[in-house]
Amino acid sequence: MIKAVEWAIGGVVAVAIWSGMLLNLSSLDLDAFEKHLVLYVPLYAVISFGLISLGIICYRVATFRDCPEAAEELQHVGTL
């Protein structure tokens, strides 16, 4: 199974669980605070994903290694 299909199945399952809890299809008795959490779970997930992605990008840029040999080779190829 390709990775995109696995992610799509996981997304469909997550949306089904979220919508079931949002529409009170489960036998759980949620108070106002828990309903608030369920309602905003997608927003919290998107914000968390963005912050984690930003952290990874900043870390990778900060630890990027210079490679003088490759830079010289690219400059040489550019003059041909």
N, C-alpha and C positions, 0 to 999 in steps of 0.2 A: 504494500500500500504506500503510495507516495505521501510525502510529508504534508502537502497541501490538503489532501483528503483527510488525513488525521486531524489537522487543525480545524478543518471545516466541521468534522463530526464533533470535536470537542466544543466548538463554538455553538453548534446547534443544541447540544446537550446543556451547555451553560445557559443559553437563552431560554430553553424550555424550563429549566429549574427556576430561573429568575422570574419568568412570567407566571409560572405556577404559584410561586410564593407571593408575587405582586397581586395576583387576582384571588388570593385566599383559597386556592384549590387544595391545599394541604390541610391536615387536621391540626396544624400548629396554631396556637392562640398567641398572636403577636401583639405586644403593646405598642404604643405610639412611637417610642424610640426605635424599636426593632423594625417597624414598618418604614420609618425614615431611613434606616440603614439599608433595607432591602431596596427601597426606591432609588437610592443614590449609588448602589454598588457599581453600575457601569461607569459612572463618572469617576468614582474613586479608582477603578481599574485603569481607566485611560490616563488619569493624572499620574498614577504609580508607574505605568508603562513609560510615560514621557520622561519622568524624573530619572528612572533607571537608565533609559536610553541616553539621556543627557550626561549622566554620570559616566557611562561606558565610553561615550564619544570623547569627553574631556580627559578621561584617563588614557585612552589610546593616543590622543594628540599629545599629551604631556610626556608619554613614554615612547614616542615615535623615534626610531633610530635613523641617524643620518648615514648615508652610504655614498662617500665621495667617489668611489670607483664607478658606480652606476650613474652619478651625475655627470662625470666626465665622459662616459660612454654616450649618454644621451646628447650631450653638447656636440660630440664628434659626429654622431649620426645626423644631427640637425644641420650640419654644414655641408653635407653631401648633396 
